Amino acid sequence: MTFVQLEYLVALDTYRHFAMAAENCCVTQPTLSMQVQKLEDELGVKLFDRSKQPVVPTEIGQLVIKQARLLLRESAQIKDIVDEHRGTVAGEIRVGIIPTLAPYLLPLFLDNFIKKYPQVKLKVIELTTEQLISKLNKDLLDVGIVVTPLQDDRITEYPLFYEEFVAYLSESEKAYQKEFILSEDIDPNHLWLLEEGHCIRGQILNICELRKQNSHMRNFEYEAGSIETLKRMVEHYGGVTILPELSLRDLTEKQRLQVRHFHVPTPTREVSLVMLRHHLKKSIIEAMKTEILNVIPEKMKQNISGKVIELG
């Protein structure tokens, strides 16, 4: 049994397709297939059911793959241990971030981080929370930047800041006339939402208590894929949406007139760094945490007057 065979085994479990697994491992499909077969012959068990498409692990295969992931994870941490001992901020780190944070948070700290730590190879990918947690647990990511709490015992959460939610209204909305609003001031029939899969959708539904209502939406319904689209829908078709605080930074003066803050306690989301409990790369992650906090307004670093909204 070799580490190479274990890497091929884990790749096949991750992609459930011989060609894709081989491509990811930078080998030919016959090479990968032969090494997995050799491992099965050595162990005397079938690790994958090849009669199904996509291929799936057998019952014993699932147990072996789980242990293989653990062994590969532990071996990969040897260099991390040495770097931690030397106090070196270097190496590769794979970061997942949710789409409702990425366009607003990344531009704030990435340039400084890259310039300050040239020995770090940073790989960033936008994912929904569900996708991100799945990749963390498969060791396809090292750390995530998501909205918490996740209620997942496998994950360690390090809160970074607390981001206020605000309402973004057209002039035709009654609440537009108010300086501060309550959740009941929002007409659920006029509310624009992100599509399913975004955690912020569930939070908005909770803010507006829409789960308790039997509302009939307008004759034109549209579920947006981004916060920027939500803004455009309000501006062109009227109605209201809910935005996170960081998304307000690039608003024009005219657009800022459409923003209304909620009465205290303001609905808020908690943003955290998340990782598996056993993960290393602590020096890189700590450096990233520091650079993020350096660009976040002081008032957002503590949840003084907000109410953290559940994810859904």
Backbone bond lengths (Angstrom), bond angles and torsions (degrees), N, CA, C in turn:
res aa  C-N    CA-C-N  psi(-1)  N-CA   C-N-CA  omega(-1)  CA-C   N-CA-C  phi
1 M - - - 1.469 - - 1.526 109.25 -
2 T 1.333 116.30 132.17 1.466 120.48 -178.39 1.535 109.80 -125.14
3 F 1.325 115.25 161.63 1.461 119.97 176.51 1.527 110.89 -64.63
4 V 1.323 116.43 -32.48 1.467 120.02 177.99 1.523 110.10 -62.46
5 Q 1.325 116.21 -44.54 1.459 119.49 178.00 1.529 111.36 -61.46
6 L 1.320 116.40 -39.75 1.467 120.25 178.80 1.526 110.80 -65.99
7 E 1.338 116.87 -37.17 1.466 120.35 177.33 1.523 110.62 -63.49
8 Y 1.335 116.82 -42.61 1.465 120.81 178.36 1.532 110.40 -64.83
9 L 1.315 115.81 -39.86 1.459 121.37 179.77 1.530 110.83 -61.06
10 V 1.320 115.97 -47.54 1.469 121.41 -179.75 1.530 110.75 -66.06
11 A 1.321 116.78 -39.86 1.467 120.15 178.73 1.525 111.00 -62.74
12 L 1.320 116.43 -40.86 1.464 120.04 179.31 1.528 110.79 -65.85
13 D 1.319 116.51 -36.71 1.461 119.77 176.63 1.518 111.01 -67.58
14 T 1.316 116.76 -37.35 1.470 121.26 -178.00 1.516 111.44 -68.25
15 Y 1.339 116.86 -44.82 1.466 120.90 -173.66 1.526 113.74 -98.63
16 R 1.340 116.67 -17.98 1.472 122.22 178.34 1.535 112.11 54.39
17 H 1.318 115.39 30.86 1.468 120.69 -177.92 1.527 107.29 -155.64
18 F 1.332 117.47 123.76 1.463 120.80 -174.46 1.524 112.59 -60.12
19 A 1.335 117.00 -44.74 1.464 119.73 -177.21 1.522 111.68 -65.11
20 M 1.331 117.15 -44.00 1.465 121.05 -179.94 1.525 111.54 -66.24
21 A 1.342 116.30 -40.27 1.461 119.95 178.33 1.523 110.93 -63.87
22 A 1.340 115.83 -41.93 1.462 120.30 179.71 1.530 111.12 -64.54
23 E 1.325 116.23 -42.14 1.460 120.33 178.63 1.519 110.83 -61.48
24 N 1.324 116.72 -41.92 1.462 120.49 179.49 1.527 111.82 -65.40
25 C 1.342 116.43 -31.54 1.463 120.80 179.97 1.529 112.75 -90.09
26 C 1.343 115.82 0.45 1.469 121.85 178.26 1.535 112.28 61.34
27 V 1.343 115.00 40.11 1.464 120.39 175.08 1.520 107.91 -133.73
28 T 1.326 116.17 171.70 1.465 119.78 176.77 1.533 109.59 -78.35
29 Q 1.301 115.19 158.29 1.466 119.39 179.47 1.539 111.89 -62.13
30 P 1.348 119.01 -43.33 1.472 118.78 178.01 1.528 112.80 -59.78
31 T 1.340 116.41 -36.17 1.472 119.39 179.71 1.516 110.68 -64.47
32 L 1.306 115.97 -47.72 1.461 119.80 179.99 1.523 110.67 -62.89
33 S 1.316 116.23 -45.93 1.462 120.89 -178.75 1.527 111.28 -60.91
34 M 1.341 116.29 -40.94 1.466 121.00 -178.86 1.532 110.84 -65.46
35 Q 1.340 117.04 -40.91 1.464 120.51 -178.53 1.527 111.52 -69.37
36 V 1.329 117.27 -38.07 1.472 120.10 176.13 1.523 109.60 -64.77
37 Q 1.342 116.29 -40.39 1.463 120.66 178.60 1.529 110.80 -63.70
38 K 1.338 117.01 -41.16 1.474 121.16 178.48 1.525 110.80 -61.38
39 L 1.313 115.61 -40.40 1.464 119.73 179.42 1.530 110.30 -65.35
40 E 1.316 116.10 -42.08 1.465 120.01 178.26 1.533 110.21 -62.88
41 D 1.335 117.03 -41.87 1.465 120.90 179.70 1.529 110.37 -63.62
42 E 1.326 116.26 -41.11 1.472 120.26 -179.57 1.525 111.20 -65.18
43 L 1.340 116.21 -40.60 1.469 120.40 -178.56 1.523 112.39 -82.13
44 G 1.336 116.61 -20.40 1.452 120.35 179.52 1.514 113.94 75.95
45 V 1.341 116.36 24.95 1.473 120.40 178.48 1.521 109.02 -140.97
46 K 1.327 115.84 158.56 1.455 121.45 173.54 1.530 108.43 -90.24
47 L 1.310 115.99 124.04 1.464 120.70 -177.56 1.525 112.24 -93.07
48 F 1.338 116.00 -23.29 1.469 120.18 -179.86 1.527 110.06 -132.46
49 D 1.323 114.02 145.06 1.459 120.97 173.08 1.525 107.36 -92.61
50 R 1.320 115.97 101.45 1.461 121.09 -175.68 1.520 112.64 -80.88
51 S 1.315 118.09 -6.36 1.466 120.58 179.93 1.520 111.69 -77.68
52 K 1.324 116.36 -12.68 1.452 120.76 -178.69 1.522 110.21 -105.17
53 Q 1.316 114.85 149.08 1.461 121.01 177.09 1.529 109.20 -127.13
54 P 1.333 117.90 118.53 1.469 126.19 -0.24 1.526 111.85 -70.34
55 V 1.333 115.36 160.68 1.461 119.66 179.80 1.527 109.03 -62.82
56 V 1.313 116.67 147.71 1.468 120.89 -179.78 1.518 109.10 -131.86
57 P 1.333 117.64 149.54 1.465 120.16 177.76 1.525 110.90 -67.93
58 T 1.304 115.55 146.33 1.455 120.08 171.09 1.531 108.29 -74.13
59 E 1.306 116.26 175.57 1.473 119.53 179.99 1.521 111.10 -60.50
60 I 1.346 116.94 -46.77 1.464 119.73 177.63 1.525 110.34 -70.03
61 G 1.332 116.00 -31.19 1.463 120.29 177.89 1.520 112.20 -60.68
62 Q 1.313 117.01 -39.06 1.464 121.24 179.27 1.522 110.74 -60.93
63 L 1.336 116.33 -41.22 1.469 120.34 -179.71 1.528 111.11 -68.55
64 V 1.336 116.02 -41.59 1.468 120.00 179.78 1.526 110.70 -65.83
65 I 1.344 116.55 -41.53 1.465 121.18 -179.44 1.524 110.55 -64.70
66 K 1.315 116.60 -39.41 1.466 120.32 177.83 1.524 110.82 -59.67
67 Q 1.334 116.63 -43.03 1.459 120.68 178.99 1.530 110.85 -70.69
68 A 1.338 116.47 -35.97 1.465 120.17 178.46 1.529 110.50 -62.51
69 R 1.319 116.43 -42.38 1.476 119.85 177.63 1.526 110.63 -60.38
70 L 1.315 115.91 -41.67 1.461 120.15 179.73 1.526 111.08 -63.51
71 L 1.333 117.29 -45.16 1.469 121.15 179.95 1.527 111.30 -62.89
72 L 1.334 117.07 -44.63 1.462 120.50 -179.57 1.528 110.85 -65.46
73 R 1.320 115.24 -38.62 1.463 120.30 178.95 1.526 110.62 -62.82
74 E 1.330 115.45 -44.70 1.459 119.70 -178.64 1.518 111.56 -67.03
75 S 1.335 117.09 -40.27 1.467 119.56 -179.76 1.520 111.69 -67.00
76 A 1.340 116.15 -35.84 1.464 119.88 -179.66 1.521 111.78 -68.40
77 Q 1.327 116.61 -18.63 1.455 119.77 -176.49 1.527 113.31 -85.12
78 I 1.334 116.92 -5.56 1.461 119.27 179.93 1.527 110.57 -60.22
79 K 1.351 116.34 -46.61 1.461 119.04 179.12 1.531 110.62 -66.84
80 D 1.328 116.22 -35.97 1.463 119.32 177.39 1.528 110.91 -60.63
81 I 1.338 116.06 -39.76 1.464 120.49 179.97 1.522 110.37 -62.74
82 V 1.332 115.97 -42.65 1.470 120.41 179.65 1.526 110.11 -64.66
83 D 1.343 117.26 -44.14 1.467 121.02 179.00 1.523 110.85 -62.62
84 E 1.338 116.45 -40.87 1.467 119.97 178.60 1.520 110.23 -62.09
85 H 1.342 116.20 -41.11 1.470 120.69 -179.84 1.525 111.41 -63.88
86 R 1.323 116.13 -38.38 1.466 120.50 -179.42 1.520 112.58 -80.96
87 G 1.331 116.21 -12.42 1.464 119.71 -176.41 1.512 111.73 74.26
88 T 1.338 116.55 23.67 1.457 121.98 -178.04 1.524 111.08 -87.10
89 V 1.324 115.77 132.30 1.466 120.52 173.92 1.522 106.49 -100.13
90 A 1.334 115.37 92.25 1.459 120.58 -174.42 1.514 109.26 -155.01
91 G 1.345 114.54 162.97 1.455 120.38 178.33 1.514 112.06 111.68
92 E 1.319 115.03 -175.61 1.467 121.21 -178.89 1.518 109.90 -98.93
93 I 1.321 115.95 140.10 1.457 120.24 173.77 1.522 109.35 -136.58
94 R 1.330 115.08 132.44 1.456 122.14 -177.65 1.529 108.30 -105.20
95 V 1.321 115.40 118.82 1.465 121.37 -172.51 1.521 110.24 -116.24
96 G 1.318 116.56 129.55 1.454 121.46 172.04 1.516 109.34 -105.30
97 I 1.326 116.85 143.76 1.457 120.88 179.78 1.522 109.20 -144.57
98 I 1.316 117.04 142.00 1.466 119.94 -177.49 1.533 110.19 -76.29
99 P 1.340 117.21 150.76 1.476 121.61 -174.07 1.526 114.96 -63.54
100 T 1.344 118.38 -24.87 1.462 119.55 -179.52 1.522 112.02 -82.41
101 L 1.331 116.86 -2.33 1.469 121.60 173.96 1.530 111.83 -111.56
102 A 1.322 116.67 -37.29 1.468 121.86 -170.01 1.526 114.92 -50.79
103 P 1.351 120.39 -53.00 1.468 118.97 -174.34 1.520 114.37 -70.69
104 Y 1.314 117.36 -12.30 1.466 120.89 -176.42 1.525 112.79 -107.01
105 L 1.344 116.62 -34.64 1.464 119.95 -177.93 1.520 112.64 -89.69
106 L 1.343 117.90 -43.59 1.467 120.40 -175.62 1.528 113.54 -56.71
107 P 1.344 119.63 -45.82 1.467 118.58 -179.46 1.525 113.95 -63.72
108 L 1.314 117.11 -19.02 1.461 120.42 -178.07 1.527 113.07 -74.71
109 F 1.349 116.84 -35.51 1.470 118.07 -172.81 1.527 115.31 -122.28
110 L 1.336 118.32 -17.01 1.471 119.92 -171.26 1.529 113.37 -61.60
111 D 1.316 117.44 -45.86 1.470 119.80 -177.83 1.526 111.25 -57.82
112 N 1.326 116.69 -46.97 1.463 120.70 179.60 1.519 111.53 -62.76
113 F 1.326 116.19 -41.20 1.464 120.01 -178.62 1.522 110.80 -64.55
114 I 1.325 116.86 -46.29 1.467 121.14 -178.10 1.528 111.25 -63.35
115 K 1.329 116.73 -41.66 1.467 120.51 179.98 1.527 111.83 -69.35
116 K 1.321 116.41 -37.23 1.459 121.34 -175.74 1.517 112.43 -76.13
117 Y 1.360 115.99 -29.68 1.472 119.70 -176.30 1.528 109.78 -127.47
118 P 1.332 116.84 72.88 1.472 120.84 -176.18 1.529 113.69 -66.89
119 Q 1.331 117.98 -16.29 1.466 120.69 -179.89 1.531 112.23 -86.09
120 V 1.321 116.47 -1.88 1.462 120.43 178.98 1.526 109.43 -95.91
121 K 1.321 115.69 128.44 1.463 121.19 173.28 1.519 107.81 -97.20
122 L 1.320 115.79 112.75 1.459 121.62 -173.10 1.525 110.41 -103.17
123 K 1.326 116.29 124.77 1.467 122.14 175.02 1.526 108.05 -117.33
124 V 1.335 117.25 120.69 1.462 121.73 -176.16 1.527 109.04 -120.54
125 I 1.333 115.56 137.11 1.457 120.65 178.22 1.525 109.24 -138.71
126 E 1.346 116.02 137.90 1.464 121.24 176.13 1.522 109.33 -84.73
127 L 1.325 115.82 131.34 1.463 121.86 -178.62 1.524 109.71 -147.01
128 T 1.314 117.05 153.07 1.456 119.36 169.38 1.527 107.86 -69.20
129 T 1.316 116.38 163.09 1.466 119.98 -178.78 1.522 111.25 -57.54
130 E 1.325 117.04 -43.37 1.462 120.89 -179.21 1.524 111.16 -61.64
131 Q 1.336 116.61 -44.75 1.464 120.49 178.89 1.521 111.04 -64.38
132 L 1.322 115.93 -40.90 1.462 121.40 -177.57 1.525 111.04 -63.18
133 I 1.323 117.07 -46.62 1.461 120.37 -179.52 1.520 110.73 -64.55
134 S 1.333 116.72 -38.02 1.456 120.54 177.36 1.522 111.18 -60.91
135 K 1.334 117.12 -44.01 1.463 120.96 -179.74 1.532 111.60 -69.87
136 L 1.326 116.80 -34.27 1.469 119.14 175.07 1.525 110.20 -59.83
137 N 1.310 116.33 -46.51 1.454 120.81 -176.35 1.523 112.92 -70.62
138 K 1.332 116.82 -17.67 1.461 120.81 176.60 1.529 111.36 -99.01
139 D 1.335 116.39 8.41 1.468 121.91 -178.77 1.517 113.16 60.56
140 L 1.331 116.47 29.81 1.461 120.90 174.15 1.522 110.85 -94.22
141 L 1.334 116.41 -6.30 1.460 123.40 173.73 1.521 108.61 -136.29
142 D 1.334 115.91 154.15 1.468 120.65 175.56 1.520 111.82 -98.61
143 V 1.327 116.00 -34.31 1.461 119.67 -175.73 1.520 108.87 -153.98
144 G 1.321 116.35 152.63 1.456 121.12 177.34 1.520 110.61 -126.58
145 I 1.322 115.48 154.56 1.464 121.69 172.66 1.521 105.63 -118.59
146 V 1.325 115.34 107.03 1.458 120.63 -171.17 1.527 110.47 -140.86
147 V 1.325 113.90 175.54 1.456 121.36 173.66 1.526 108.20 -89.86
148 T 1.328 116.21 134.48 1.451 122.90 -177.38 1.530 109.48 -125.19
149 P 1.334 117.99 172.11 1.460 128.81 4.16 1.523 112.65 -79.70
150 L 1.348 114.94 150.63 1.462 121.01 -176.38 1.523 112.91 -95.87
151 Q 1.328 117.21 -17.40 1.468 121.14 -176.67 1.525 110.69 58.25
152 D 1.334 116.86 45.85 1.466 122.35 -179.16 1.527 108.26 -129.54
153 D 1.324 117.63 112.33 1.467 122.25 -175.95 1.527 113.06 -65.94
154 R 1.324 117.54 -18.81 1.465 120.11 -179.51 1.521 112.16 -77.19
155 I 1.327 116.44 -17.20 1.462 122.58 -170.48 1.527 111.73 -107.98
156 T 1.333 115.62 136.41 1.460 121.46 171.53 1.521 108.81 -97.23
157 E 1.313 116.89 132.04 1.469 122.42 -178.16 1.523 110.37 -112.17
158 Y 1.335 116.44 133.86 1.455 122.69 175.35 1.532 108.45 -122.36
159 P 1.341 117.43 94.67 1.470 120.11 -178.09 1.530 112.28 -56.22
160 L 1.341 115.36 135.64 1.464 122.31 179.49 1.525 111.27 -103.49
161 F 1.341 115.52 -53.45 1.460 119.13 -177.34 1.517 110.56 -158.78
162 Y 1.336 114.25 170.77 1.467 121.53 -177.97 1.524 108.27 -120.73
163 E 1.312 114.78 119.65 1.460 121.24 -172.54 1.525 110.64 -106.78
164 E 1.314 115.31 122.32 1.464 121.43 -178.54 1.528 110.88 -72.67
165 F 1.323 116.31 144.28 1.456 121.91 169.91 1.526 109.23 -92.97
166 V 1.340 116.21 143.50 1.463 121.35 175.76 1.525 108.60 -131.93
167 A 1.316 115.15 161.51 1.466 120.39 176.10 1.521 109.25 -94.93
168 Y 1.327 116.35 142.91 1.464 122.74 177.22 1.518 106.23 -121.45
169 L 1.345 116.55 110.19 1.461 121.47 -168.55 1.524 112.51 -120.16
170 S 1.320 114.23 152.34 1.461 119.34 170.06 1.527 108.28 -83.71
171 E 1.315 116.48 162.65 1.465 120.99 -177.75 1.521 112.45 -65.33
172 S 1.328 117.54 -19.68 1.459 120.93 -177.56 1.528 113.23 -79.07
173 E 1.342 117.03 -11.02 1.462 120.32 179.55 1.536 110.88 -78.72
174 K 1.326 116.14 139.90 1.469 120.61 179.41 1.524 111.53 -59.37
175 A 1.316 116.34 -37.85 1.464 120.65 -178.11 1.528 112.48 -65.85
176 Y 1.333 117.04 -15.39 1.467 121.00 179.41 1.528 110.98 -61.07
177 Q 1.335 116.42 -27.04 1.459 121.13 -177.42 1.532 112.17 -78.44
178 K 1.335 117.52 -9.99 1.464 120.79 -177.03 1.530 111.37 -95.41
179 E 1.331 115.44 151.78 1.461 120.27 176.52 1.525 110.48 -80.54
180 F 1.339 116.58 -44.06 1.458 122.71 175.48 1.526 107.91 -126.81
181 I 1.326 116.34 147.25 1.464 118.80 -174.84 1.525 111.36 -124.19
182 L 1.319 115.00 165.09 1.451 123.85 172.12 1.524 108.26 -111.27
183 S 1.316 116.53 164.05 1.461 119.76 -178.93 1.527 111.35 -60.63
184 E 1.356 116.11 -33.29 1.465 118.96 -179.40 1.523 113.39 -72.10
185 D 1.334 117.34 -9.99 1.468 120.26 176.38 1.524 111.80 -76.85
186 I 1.323 117.09 -12.86 1.470 121.46 -178.14 1.520 109.78 -89.35
187 D 1.313 115.89 124.13 1.462 121.18 177.79 1.527 108.51 -79.95
188 P 1.341 117.83 112.79 1.474 120.00 -177.29 1.522 113.35 -62.13
189 N 1.342 116.60 -22.19 1.465 120.15 178.30 1.528 112.67 -73.91
190 H 1.339 115.87 -13.17 1.472 120.60 -177.82 1.532 111.65 -112.00
191 L 1.322 116.79 10.53 1.460 120.89 -171.62 1.530 112.03 -90.23
192 W 1.340 115.60 128.51 1.467 121.53 175.32 1.531 108.68 -95.38
193 L 1.356 116.11 135.84 1.462 121.36 -175.89 1.528 111.56 -126.28
194 L 1.331 115.08 156.84 1.460 120.13 169.18 1.520 109.06 -74.58
195 E 1.328 115.79 158.98 1.454 120.95 -179.81 1.524 111.05 -69.41
196 E 1.329 115.62 165.02 1.461 121.38 177.62 1.528 110.08 -56.60
197 G 1.335 115.13 146.15 1.462 120.41 179.07 1.511 112.57 108.97
198 H 1.342 117.31 -22.00 1.463 121.05 177.56 1.525 108.98 -91.78
199 C 1.336 116.56 127.00 1.461 119.19 -177.21 1.524 111.79 -63.33
200 I 1.340 117.08 -28.05 1.454 120.08 -179.13 1.530 111.64 -65.08
201 R 1.322 116.52 -25.58 1.465 120.07 177.68 1.531 110.17 -60.31
202 G 1.343 115.24 -48.83 1.454 119.39 179.23 1.513 112.39 -62.45
203 Q 1.342 116.66 -36.02 1.463 119.78 178.88 1.525 111.34 -66.74
204 I 1.340 116.15 -40.21 1.466 119.53 178.97 1.526 110.53 -64.98
205 L 1.327 116.31 -40.79 1.454 119.72 177.52 1.521 110.59 -60.96
206 N 1.331 116.03 -36.88 1.464 119.93 178.41 1.523 111.82 -71.60
207 I 1.335 117.04 -39.49 1.466 120.51 178.19 1.521 109.98 -58.99
208 C 1.317 115.78 -46.55 1.475 121.01 -175.38 1.524 112.47 -88.36
209 E 1.338 116.12 0.88 1.462 122.28 178.82 1.536 111.42 53.97
210 L 1.330 115.32 38.31 1.466 119.30 -177.16 1.528 112.32 -72.84
211 R 1.330 116.96 -19.49 1.460 118.96 179.20 1.528 111.16 -65.33
212 K 1.341 115.65 -21.23 1.459 119.96 -178.03 1.522 112.31 -93.69
213 Q 1.334 115.57 -3.11 1.448 118.78 -174.75 1.527 111.34 -113.03
214 N 1.299 115.70 155.82 1.468 121.46 175.97 1.524 107.54 -113.63
215 S 1.326 114.71 73.58 1.458 119.92 -172.70 1.525 111.28 -88.24
216 H 1.306 115.25 148.73 1.462 121.57 174.79 1.529 107.25 -109.23
217 M 1.322 114.78 117.60 1.456 118.81 -175.75 1.526 110.33 -75.56
218 R 1.339 114.87 169.92 1.460 122.40 177.90 1.525 110.32 -57.83
219 N 1.340 116.61 165.45 1.463 118.82 -177.81 1.528 112.34 -70.87
220 F 1.334 116.68 -11.62 1.463 120.99 174.04 1.529 107.39 -115.82
221 E 1.321 117.11 112.30 1.461 121.44 179.23 1.530 109.13 -110.17
222 Y 1.320 114.94 140.93 1.465 119.91 -179.28 1.513 108.23 -149.11
223 E 1.325 116.83 126.19 1.453 121.70 176.48 1.522 107.95 -107.43
224 A 1.319 115.26 116.59 1.460 121.21 -171.93 1.526 112.19 -80.93
225 G 1.327 115.20 158.50 1.458 121.07 177.88 1.509 113.05 -99.10
226 S 1.340 117.35 -7.52 1.461 120.32 -178.95 1.517 110.66 -150.10
227 I 1.317 115.06 159.04 1.469 121.15 177.95 1.525 110.33 -64.84
228 E 1.321 117.38 -36.37 1.465 119.82 -179.97 1.523 111.29 -62.40
229 T 1.338 116.48 -36.49 1.464 119.80 177.14 1.521 111.03 -66.06
230 L 1.330 116.63 -38.47 1.469 120.36 177.36 1.534 110.88 -57.82
231 K 1.321 116.25 -43.15 1.469 120.23 178.42 1.526 110.56 -59.71
232 R 1.328 115.39 -46.37 1.463 119.61 -178.55 1.521 111.80 -62.40
233 M 1.333 116.74 -37.90 1.462 120.00 -179.19 1.530 110.59 -63.92
234 V 1.316 116.78 -41.76 1.470 120.48 177.75 1.523 110.20 -63.72
235 E 1.324 116.43 -43.19 1.467 120.79 -176.74 1.528 112.33 -67.63
236 H 1.321 117.25 -34.38 1.467 120.21 -175.27 1.519 114.30 -96.33
237 Y 1.350 116.52 -30.28 1.465 119.38 -174.19 1.531 113.13 -119.52
238 G 1.333 117.14 0.59 1.458 119.84 -178.42 1.513 111.51 81.40
239 G 1.326 115.63 -172.86 1.450 120.51 179.84 1.518 112.42 93.00
240 V 1.330 115.31 -156.18 1.468 121.49 -173.84 1.520 109.59 -149.84
241 T 1.319 116.94 151.30 1.449 122.27 170.46 1.521 108.47 -141.53
242 I 1.315 116.01 171.41 1.468 122.31 179.68 1.524 108.39 -114.07
243 L 1.339 116.30 130.10 1.460 121.71 -175.94 1.528 111.09 -121.44
244 P 1.337 117.70 147.56 1.466 120.64 171.68 1.527 109.81 -80.52
245 E 1.312 115.29 153.88 1.467 122.90 -170.67 1.530 114.08 -56.95
246 L 1.333 118.12 -43.04 1.466 120.29 -175.89 1.525 112.37 -64.12
247 S 1.325 117.04 -23.40 1.466 120.18 -179.13 1.524 112.42 -74.41
248 L 1.334 117.49 -4.00 1.464 121.10 -178.73 1.525 112.45 -88.94
249 R 1.325 117.88 -10.42 1.461 121.56 -170.77 1.526 113.65 -59.35
250 D 1.327 117.63 -34.86 1.464 120.69 -175.12 1.529 113.21 -102.44
251 L 1.316 117.81 14.68 1.464 119.97 179.28 1.526 111.12 -69.11
252 T 1.323 116.68 145.96 1.458 120.94 173.32 1.527 108.87 -77.06
253 E 1.320 116.60 169.06 1.465 120.20 177.76 1.525 110.71 -59.82
254 K 1.323 116.74 -39.27 1.466 120.29 179.14 1.527 110.74 -64.40
255 Q 1.325 116.76 -41.47 1.462 119.87 -179.94 1.528 111.70 -67.56
256 R 1.322 116.76 -33.96 1.466 119.80 -179.77 1.529 111.99 -64.61
257 L 1.317 116.70 -23.70 1.464 119.97 177.13 1.532 111.18 -67.91
258 Q 1.325 117.20 -16.99 1.457 121.22 -178.60 1.527 112.69 -93.06
259 V 1.323 117.26 -0.62 1.463 122.15 -178.88 1.529 110.35 -90.16
260 R 1.329 115.75 133.86 1.461 120.99 174.13 1.531 108.65 -130.25
261 H 1.332 115.40 132.44 1.455 121.25 178.02 1.518 109.58 -88.41
262 F 1.329 115.28 153.58 1.454 120.98 178.28 1.528 110.35 -85.05
263 H 1.326 115.17 154.49 1.456 120.15 172.27 1.530 109.70 -63.60
264 V 1.323 116.67 152.31 1.457 122.27 175.14 1.533 109.13 -67.81
265 P 1.338 120.21 139.78 1.474 126.07 -1.20 1.523 111.29 -76.28
266 T 1.311 115.77 127.76 1.459 120.96 -176.16 1.532 110.77 -74.57
267 P 1.325 117.87 138.88 1.478 119.60 175.06 1.529 109.71 -63.44
268 T 1.309 116.45 134.07 1.465 122.72 -170.21 1.521 109.90 -140.01
269 R 1.325 116.13 151.44 1.463 119.21 171.22 1.523 109.79 -118.30
270 E 1.322 115.56 141.87 1.458 122.91 178.97 1.528 108.64 -92.54
271 V 1.329 116.53 125.30 1.467 122.01 179.68 1.524 108.70 -108.44
272 S 1.335 116.25 129.65 1.466 120.72 -174.35 1.521 112.74 -136.65
273 L 1.329 114.36 158.42 1.458 121.46 163.59 1.527 106.50 -85.65
274 V 1.325 117.41 134.67 1.460 120.71 179.57 1.521 110.01 -129.86
275 M 1.336 115.54 146.22 1.466 120.71 179.14 1.521 108.97 -158.19
276 L 1.314 116.83 166.69 1.450 120.61 175.03 1.521 109.08 -66.61
277 R 1.300 117.18 148.90 1.461 122.13 -173.68 1.533 113.13 -60.50
278 H 1.331 117.09 -31.50 1.463 120.14 -174.18 1.532 112.50 -91.81
279 H 1.321 117.33 2.10 1.464 119.49 -169.64 1.525 112.16 -72.34
280 L 1.340 115.09 146.28 1.461 121.03 175.14 1.543 109.18 -99.29
281 K 1.331 116.55 -132.08 1.469 122.33 -175.74 1.530 110.26 53.64
282 K 1.328 114.57 33.51 1.461 119.74 -173.95 1.521 112.54 -64.12
283 S 1.334 117.01 -35.94 1.466 119.32 -177.73 1.519 111.40 -65.54
284 I 1.347 117.00 -41.11 1.463 120.20 179.18 1.531 110.13 -68.21
285 I 1.325 115.81 -44.61 1.461 119.85 -178.29 1.526 111.14 -64.65
286 E 1.327 116.67 -39.50 1.466 120.31 177.93 1.524 110.73 -65.74
287 A 1.337 116.47 -38.33 1.466 120.22 177.74 1.526 110.38 -64.28
288 M 1.321 116.79 -41.14 1.463 120.83 178.14 1.530 110.62 -63.89
289 K 1.320 115.54 -43.92 1.466 120.49 178.69 1.527 110.50 -58.11
290 T 1.334 116.14 -43.90 1.472 120.73 -179.33 1.519 111.21 -63.09
291 E 1.337 117.05 -44.46 1.467 120.25 -178.62 1.528 111.31 -65.83
292 I 1.329 117.56 -35.47 1.461 120.36 177.17 1.522 110.34 -65.79
293 L 1.325 116.04 -47.46 1.465 119.82 -177.68 1.529 112.02 -65.64
294 N 1.334 116.55 -26.63 1.474 120.22 178.80 1.521 112.49 -65.17
295 V 1.342 117.23 -24.61 1.471 119.54 -175.59 1.530 112.58 -108.07
296 I 1.315 117.39 -1.87 1.458 121.39 -179.60 1.531 109.59 -90.00
297 P 1.339 118.63 131.05 1.475 120.63 177.81 1.521 111.65 -54.60
298 E 1.327 116.34 143.98 1.457 121.41 -176.50 1.525 112.54 -56.41
299 K 1.323 116.37 -37.25 1.468 119.41 -175.85 1.525 112.41 -66.30
300 M 1.343 116.72 -18.81 1.459 120.71 -179.25 1.529 112.51 -89.49
301 K 1.316 117.63 -8.31 1.461 120.44 -175.81 1.531 112.64 -81.65
302 Q 1.322 116.33 -15.20 1.455 120.92 176.60 1.519 109.17 -131.60
303 N 1.294 115.39 143.69 1.461 120.10 179.63 1.529 108.82 -91.84
304 I 1.334 115.05 84.61 1.462 120.52 -173.41 1.527 112.03 -82.90
305 S 1.323 116.93 -47.68 1.479 119.54 -173.51 1.522 112.54 -126.96
306 G 1.337 116.22 20.39 1.457 118.91 -176.79 1.517 113.53 -107.71
307 K 1.294 115.57 164.39 1.453 123.77 175.40 1.517 107.18 -119.67
308 V 1.342 116.11 112.92 1.462 120.38 -178.04 1.528 109.15 -67.30
309 I 1.322 115.87 124.40 1.460 122.07 -177.48 1.519 109.68 -88.82
310 E 1.322 116.47 133.69 1.460 121.55 177.84 1.521 110.58 -62.84
311 L 1.347 115.99 154.74 1.465 120.28 -176.24 1.515 113.28 -71.75
312 G 1.294 118.33 -19.45 1.456 119.11 179.43 1.500 112.09 137.78
